[in-house]
Amino acid sequence: MRALKIAVIVMGLMLVVGTVVLIGAIAARVSHNPPVPATPPAFVAHPIDLPSGARIEAMTAGPDRLIIDLLLADGTRQLLILDLATGERLGTIPLRIAP
């Protein structure tokens, strides 16, 4: 009977110690601050040349493109398409009203 009492006491202590270790591990993980990511390099792009007298009416960004809706000085519209990664002009699309 004495051996049974000692076994119960040892197992009870193991439960208490295990619970304390588990709570300590959870607390350590919760309080651990993830490493701060390095500051991204500054973004430098070439200037975008717009036609003389043009006005930006709207802009839309896609996953890798920037589309700028321009109202030109003569009243016509044009879409300017730029690559977001490089800032390079990919092309223009003139917009006309169908007759």
ChimeraX attribute file (.defattr): number of C-alpha atoms within 10 A of each C-alpha:
attribute: neighborCount
match mode: 1-to-1
recipient: residues
	/A:1	6
	/A:2	6
	/A:3	8
	/A:4	9
	/A:5	10
	/A:6	11
	/A:7	12
	/A:8	11
	/A:9	12
	/A:10	12
	/A:11	12
	/A:12	12
	/A:13	12
	/A:14	12
	/A:15	12
	/A:16	12
	/A:17	12
	/A:18	12
	/A:19	12
	/A:20	12
	/A:21	12
	/A:22	12
	/A:23	11
	/A:24	12
	/A:25	11
	/A:26	12
	/A:27	11
	/A:28	11
	/A:29	10
	/A:30	9
	/A:31	8
	/A:32	9
	/A:33	8
	/A:34	7
	/A:35	6
	/A:36	6
	/A:37	6
	/A:38	6
	/A:39	6
	/A:40	6
	/A:41	6
	/A:42	6
	/A:43	7
	/A:44	8
	/A:45	11
	/A:46	8
	/A:47	8
	/A:48	11
	/A:49	7
	/A:50	12
	/A:51	11
	/A:52	8
	/A:53	9
	/A:54	17
	/A:55	15
	/A:56	15
	/A:57	11
	/A:58	11
	/A:59	13
	/A:60	10
	/A:61	13
	/A:62	9
	/A:63	8
	/A:64	10
	/A:65	18
	/A:66	20
	/A:67	19
	/A:68	19
	/A:69	22
	/A:70	22
	/A:71	19
	/A:72	17
	/A:73	12
	/A:74	8
	/A:75	9
	/A:76	13
	/A:77	20
	/A:78	18
	/A:79	19
	/A:80	20
	/A:81	21
	/A:82	20
	/A:83	17
	/A:84	16
	/A:85	12
	/A:86	13
	/A:87	16
	/A:88	15
	/A:89	15
	/A:90	12
	/A:91	11
	/A:92	14
	/A:93	11
	/A:94	11
	/A:95	13
	/A:96	9
	/A:97	6
	/A:98	4
	/A:99	3
